[in-house]
Amino acid sequence: MAKELGMNLQAVANLNKMSLHVLLEQVESGYFMASVPELIDCVASAETREAAIAAVQEKVKMRLANIEVLMLEVSNNPWTEFIGMFEGDKEFADLAEELRSEREVRNPTY
């Protein structure tokens, strides 16, 4: 359960199920580089794929050891005023159909 902190901030109470992305690539030297784009400076490289993943996991654990994670809820989303603004607009529907048709020609699915 999150604790209300005011100003639309909430403390995340349970970090046991935090999901992060790990980018893994083999660099020119033959090493593997693993990085977590959500966390600055969480990058590790090693000779094997498994070792790079293990090293970046350890860096994530160390990085999160003393961190408080907060959620900011924004209730005034500026995009919501545009939802449905073209509903029933024949010109917009025709334009959207034309764009869909062009995309299908350029990117045919087989």
PASEBA-1860 file (N, C-alpha, C; in nm, 3 decimals):
! residues 110
1> MAKELGMN> 0.084/-0.119/0.000/0.000/0.000/0.000/0.088/0.124/0.000 ~ 0.053/0.223/-0.078/0.130/0.346/-0.087/0.089/0.443/0.022 ~ 0.184/0.521/0.073/0.158/0.620/0.177/0.151/0.757/0.110 ~ 0.044/0.833/0.137/0.023/0.966/0.079/0.120/1.065/0.141 ~ 0.192/1.139/0.056/0.291/1.237/0.102/0.252/1.380/0.072 ~ 0.140/1.404/0.007/0.100/1.538/-0.031/0.154/1.573/-0.169 ~ 0.102/1.678/-0.230/0.142/1.722/-0.363/0.134/1.608/-0.466 ~ 0.038/1.519/-0.452/0.019/1.405/-0.541/0.133/1.305/-0.538
9> LQAVANLN> 0.219/1.309/-0.437/0.328/1.213/-0.425/0.287/1.100/-0.333 ~ 0.323/0.979/-0.370/0.297/0.864/-0.287/0.425/0.782/-0.277 ~ 0.454/0.734/-0.157/0.568/0.646/-0.139/0.526/0.505/-0.178 ~ 0.610/0.438/-0.254/0.582/0.300/-0.293/0.627/0.211/-0.178 ~ 0.534/0.137/-0.120/0.564/0.058/-0.002/0.631/-0.074/-0.034 ~ 0.603/-0.132/-0.148/0.656/-0.265/-0.179/0.743/-0.258/-0.303 ~ 0.874/-0.273/-0.285/0.967/-0.271/-0.397/1.007/-0.412/-0.439 ~ 0.944/-0.513/-0.382/0.979/-0.652/-0.412/0.946/-0.691/-0.555
17> KMSLHVLL> 0.856/-0.623/-0.620/0.814/-0.660/-0.755/0.840/-0.548/-0.856 ~ 0.950/-0.479/-0.842/0.982/-0.371/-0.933/1.034/-0.429/-1.063 ~ 0.982/-0.385/-1.176/1.026/-0.434/-1.307/1.112/-0.328/-1.374 ~ 1.228/-0.369/-1.420/1.318/-0.280/-1.493/1.360/-0.349/-1.621 ~ 1.397/-0.271/-1.719/1.445/-0.325/-1.846/1.597/-0.342/-1.840 ~ 1.646/-0.452/-1.892/1.790/-0.474/-1.905/1.822/-0.482/-2.054 ~ 1.907/-0.391/-2.100/1.951/-0.393/-2.239/2.082/-0.471/-2.243 ~ 2.090/-0.570/-2.329/2.209/-0.653/-2.338/2.259/-0.650/-2.481
25> EQVESGYF> 2.386/-0.619/-2.497/2.443/-0.616/-2.631/2.585/-0.668/-2.629 ~ 2.622/-0.728/-2.739/2.760/-0.773/-2.753/2.836/-0.663/-2.824 ~ 2.939/-0.612/-2.759/3.016/-0.501/-2.815/3.131/-0.557/-2.900 ~ 3.195/-0.468/-2.976/3.297/-0.509/-3.073/3.408/-0.593/-3.014 ~ 3.444/-0.567/-2.889/3.553/-0.642/-2.827/3.514/-0.786/-2.795 ~ 3.387/-0.821/-2.817/3.341/-0.955/-2.785/3.278/-0.964/-2.648 ~ 3.295/-0.859/-2.568/3.234/-0.854/-2.436/3.084/-0.829/-2.450 ~ 3.013/-0.856/-2.341/2.871/-0.826/-2.334/2.852/-0.708/-2.240
33> MASVPELI> 2.767/-0.614/-2.280/2.737/-0.499/-2.198/2.589/-0.504/-2.161 ~ 2.562/-0.495/-2.032/2.424/-0.492/-1.982/2.401/-0.357/-1.917 ~ 2.286/-0.297/-1.944/2.253/-0.168/-1.884/2.105/-0.162/-1.850 ~ 2.074/-0.077/-1.753/1.936/-0.055/-1.710/1.904/0.091/-1.738 ~ 1.829/0.119/-1.846/1.804/0.259/-1.884/1.727/0.339/-1.780 ~ 1.650/0.273/-1.695/1.573/0.346/-1.594/1.661/0.399/-1.481 ~ 1.782/0.346/-1.466/1.871/0.387/-1.357/2.003/0.437/-1.414 ~ 2.035/0.561/-1.386/2.158/0.620/-1.436/2.278/0.543/-1.380
41> DCVASAET> 2.375/0.521/-1.463/2.501/0.456/-1.426/2.488/0.309/-1.387 ~ 2.382/0.243/-1.425/2.371/0.098/-1.401/2.410/0.026/-1.529 ~ 2.541/0.012/-1.547/2.598/-0.050/-1.665/2.707/-0.146/-1.619 ~ 2.714/-0.263/-1.683/2.819/-0.359/-1.651/2.860/-0.431/-1.778 ~ 2.986/-0.468/-1.785/3.032/-0.548/-1.899/3.111/-0.667/-1.846 ~ 3.106/-0.775/-1.923/3.175/-0.898/-1.884/3.199/-0.982/-2.008 ~ 3.279/-1.086/-1.992/3.314/-1.173/-2.105/3.198/-1.257/-2.153 ~ 3.103/-1.287/-2.062/2.988/-1.370/-2.101/2.859/-1.295/-2.077
49> REAAIAAV> 2.757/-1.340/-2.145/2.623/-1.283/-2.132/2.574/-1.295/-1.988 ~ 2.589/-1.414/-1.932/2.541/-1.441/-1.796/2.614/-1.356/-1.693 ~ 2.745/-1.340/-1.710/2.824/-1.260/-1.615/2.785/-1.113/-1.622 ~ 2.755/-1.064/-1.742/2.713/-0.924/-1.757/2.578/-0.901/-1.690 ~ 2.487/-0.996/-1.707/2.355/-0.984/-1.644/2.368/-0.988/-1.492 ~ 2.447/-1.081/-1.441/2.468/-1.091/-1.296/2.530/-0.963/-1.240 ~ 2.626/-0.908/-1.312/2.693/-0.786/-1.266/2.598/-0.668/-1.263 ~ 2.513/-0.655/-1.365/2.420/-0.542/-1.365/2.312/-0.562/-1.260
57> QEKVKMRL> 2.273/-0.686/-1.233/2.176/-0.711/-1.126/2.233/-0.667/-0.991 ~ 2.360/-0.694/-0.969/2.424/-0.653/-0.844/2.429/-0.500/-0.835 ~ 2.459/-0.434/-0.947/2.462/-0.287/-0.947/2.323/-0.230/-0.916 ~ 2.218/-0.293/-0.969/2.081/-0.248/-0.942/2.051/-0.262/-0.793 ~ 2.086/-0.377/-0.734/2.061/-0.398/-0.591/2.133/-0.292/-0.508 ~ 2.259/-0.264/-0.541/2.335/-0.163/-0.467/2.274/-0.025/-0.486 ~ 2.231/0.005/-0.608/2.175/0.136/-0.640/2.044/0.160/-0.566 ~ 1.961/0.055/-0.552/1.830/0.069/-0.489/1.832/0.050/-0.338
65> ANIEVLML> 1.945/0.013/-0.282/1.953/-0.018/-0.139/1.905/0.097/-0.051 ~ 1.937/0.220/-0.086/1.902/0.335/-0.002/1.813/0.435/-0.073 ~ 1.734/0.387/-0.168/1.649/0.475/-0.247/1.504/0.463/-0.203 ~ 1.437/0.576/-0.198/1.294/0.579/-0.173/1.227/0.606/-0.308 ~ 1.135/0.521/-0.346/1.066/0.537/-0.474/0.932/0.604/-0.449 ~ 0.906/0.710/-0.524/0.781/0.784/-0.512/0.705/0.779/-0.643 ~ 0.574/0.786/-0.634/0.490/0.795/-0.753/0.426/0.933/-0.753 ~ 0.422/0.994/-0.869/0.357/1.124/-0.883/0.235/1.104/-0.972
73> EVSNNPWT> 0.118/1.130/-0.918/-0.004/1.118/-0.997/-0.042/1.255/-1.052 ~ -0.064/1.260/-1.181/-0.104/1.385/-1.245/-0.250/1.372/-1.283 ~ -0.332/1.455/-1.224/-0.476/1.443/-1.249/-0.524/1.535/-1.359 ~ -0.444/1.631/-1.398/-0.485/1.724/-1.503/-0.405/1.694/-1.629 ~ -0.431/1.580/-1.690/-0.361/1.541/-1.812/-0.408/1.628/-1.928 ~ -0.319/1.707/-1.988/-0.361/1.800/-2.094/-0.414/1.730/-2.219 ~ -0.379/1.603/-2.239/-0.426/1.533/-2.359/-0.571/1.492/-2.350 ~ -0.628/1.483/-2.230/-0.766/1.436/-2.218/-0.867/1.529/-2.285
81> EFIGMFEG> -0.835/1.657/-2.298/-0.930/1.748/-2.363/-0.945/1.719/-2.511 ~ -0.849/1.644/-2.569/-0.855/1.613/-2.712/-0.922/1.479/-2.743 ~ -0.947/1.399/-2.640/-1.008/1.268/-2.661/-1.146/1.286/-2.722 ~ -1.167/1.222/-2.834/-1.297/1.223/-2.900/-1.329/1.349/-2.978 ~ -1.232/1.440/-2.993/-1.266/1.566/-3.059/-1.297/1.550/-3.208 ~ -1.253/1.439/-3.270/-1.281/1.417/-3.412/-1.390/1.312/-3.433 ~ -1.456/1.272/-3.326/-1.562/1.173/-3.336/-1.674/1.228/-3.424 ~ -1.713/1.150/-3.524/-1.820/1.190/-3.614/-1.776/1.286/-3.724
89> DKEFADLA> -1.648/1.319/-3.731/-1.596/1.411/-3.833/-1.560/1.330/-3.958 ~ -1.639/1.344/-4.063/-1.621/1.266/-4.186/-1.486/1.294/-4.251 ~ -1.444/1.420/-4.255/-1.314/1.455/-4.315/-1.200/1.385/-4.243 ~ -1.204/1.387/-4.111/-1.099/1.322/-4.033/-1.101/1.170/-4.055 ~ -1.220/1.112/-4.061/-1.233/0.967/-4.083/-1.176/0.930/-4.219 ~ -1.203/1.010/-4.320/-1.147/0.984/-4.454/-0.995/0.995/-4.454 ~ -0.943/1.096/-4.389/-0.798/1.114/-4.380/-0.733/0.996/-4.305 ~ -0.794/0.955/-4.196/-0.740/0.842/-4.118/-0.741/0.715/-4.202
97> EELRSERE> -0.846/0.693/-4.279/-0.853/0.574/-4.365/-0.747/0.580/-4.474 ~ -0.724/0.697/-4.530/-0.621/0.714/-4.633/-0.482/0.682/-4.575 ~ -0.456/0.732/-4.455/-0.327/0.703/-4.389/-0.311/0.553/-4.361 ~ -0.419/0.489/-4.315/-0.414/0.344/-4.289/-0.383/0.268/-4.417 ~ -0.445/0.308/-4.526/-0.423/0.241/-4.654/-0.279/0.258/-4.700 ~ -0.223/0.379/-4.686/-0.084/0.403/-4.723/0.011/0.318/-4.641 ~ -0.015/0.307/-4.513/0.071/0.225/-4.427/0.066/0.078/-4.465 ~ -0.052/0.030/-4.500/-0.065/-0.109/-4.539/0.011/-0.139/-4.668
105> VRNPTY> 0.015/-0.043/-4.760/0.087/-0.061/-4.885/0.237/-0.063/-4.859 ~ 0.285/0.028/-4.771/0.428/0.037/-4.740/0.474/-0.078/-4.650 ~ 0.389/-0.126/-4.562/0.425/-0.232/-4.466/0.327/-0.348/-4.477 ~ 0.330/-0.420/-4.588/0.233/-0.529/-4.604/0.261/-0.640/-4.502 ~ 0.154/-0.699/-4.453/0.169/-0.813/-4.361/0.145/-0.941/-4.439 ~ 0.226/-1.036/-4.414/0.215/-1.165/-4.484/0.176/-1.274/-4.391
END
